[in-house]
Amino acid sequence: MARPPNPRTLPPALLLLMLVSLRLRADPLPTEGRLMNNCIQARRKCQVDPICSAAYHHLNSCTSSVSTPLPAQELLVPEECREAAQHLRNSSLMSCTCHRRMKNQVACLEVYWTVHLARSLGDFELDVSPYEDAVTRKPWKMDLSKLNMLKPDSDLCLKFAMLCTLNDKCDRLRKAYGEACSGSRCQRPTCLRQLRAFFEKASEPHSQGLLLCPCAPADQGCGQRRRNTIAPSCALPSGAPNCLELRRICISDPLCRSRLVDFQTHCHPLDILGTCATEHSRCLRAYMGLIGTAMTPNFVSNVNTSVALSCTCRGSGNLQDECEQLEESFSHNPCLMEAIAAKMRFHSQLFSQDWEDSTFPVMERQNKNPALRPQPWVSSLFFCTLPLILFLSLW
């Protein structure tokens, strides 16, 4: 009796191709990879190589002796520091980055700014943001069932505050900075540290909802709640220091310097219409990253959405233009203004629709650049050719 023929085994390459096709169908949206070359990992790799390790330690001693220049100043570097920097040119340290929510973030940033001296030698180079953050695409599930305890005409800032209270993590972090920044217990360094913890660890929808809640123009109570979100009486300096002095203090701290450079990178306006150098979502993330640092911005009044630093340009002397440029990068930044306005419009839409369920997911489009969107014809072409490949492999 003849044995039935064994089914033909599919080639491994074809099996891999089919798995890839299933992956593309399940997740058509392109996502950014995780941070692969953070500066702490790059430093560990460098320490294995004696030449790289010696050059890094020498450059680290150089950064402590070479003062950080302001944008209008020239960087003066001793010759031996230049030689140490030259040895790091081919190291993975030169392309390392950090993540805003990573552990040992400050240590990572210290490594970044140590090797930044090697990057900036030669031709003048603007500071580049040390952060490489993934764009989150997870929907935000909100539970609105308990909001009916509020009055129907309650302002949106009150509703977003309630949503934070209903979330254990958001509520815990908010209470922590509320206690640290209260009038009787106010110690500004502690207050700023707890503010940073809130905006780093609370989910972006909750933190952005609290800070960027829309208010009616005549509703000063709502505007006051929004303006008091960061506890300005404790978080902001009591006087109005010079903006250039504020920047000098910021640049001397690796964390504040990183947040400022990140803001300058992602909130750089390309035109007066509010077009940003990158996405609006990245600009808002960079703006909120400054809260809790020496450069903490805030809304200037209860009746509009204008923001500014808590500083002045009086007494700037021949650096008056430079000071005003820094101040206006917050107060007259069309990219930042449009990013804030777009987020507030989105928040208004959340409560303007008649939702059937009390709990619903909300997904906001993160990327409006058509070049970065998934092209439908790519997947269609792939799935048309897959059966043909399968047929030929079994022929």
Secondary structure by P-SEA (a helix, b strand, c coil): cccccccccccaaaaaaaaaaaaaaaccbbbbccccccaaaaaaaaaacaaaaaaaaaaaaaaaacccccccbbbbbcaaaaaaaaaacccccccccccccccaaaaaaaaaaaaccccccccccccccccccccccbbbbbbccccccccccccaaaaaaaaaaacaaaaaaaaaaaaaaccccccaaaaaaaaaaaaacccaaaaaaaaccccccccaaaaaaaaaccccccccccccccaaaaaaaaaacaaaaaaaaaaaaccccccccccccccaaaaaaaaaaaccccccccccccccccccccccccccccaaaaaaaaaacccccaaaaaaaaaaaaaaaaaacccccccbbbbbccccccccccccaaaaaaaaaaaaaaaaaaac
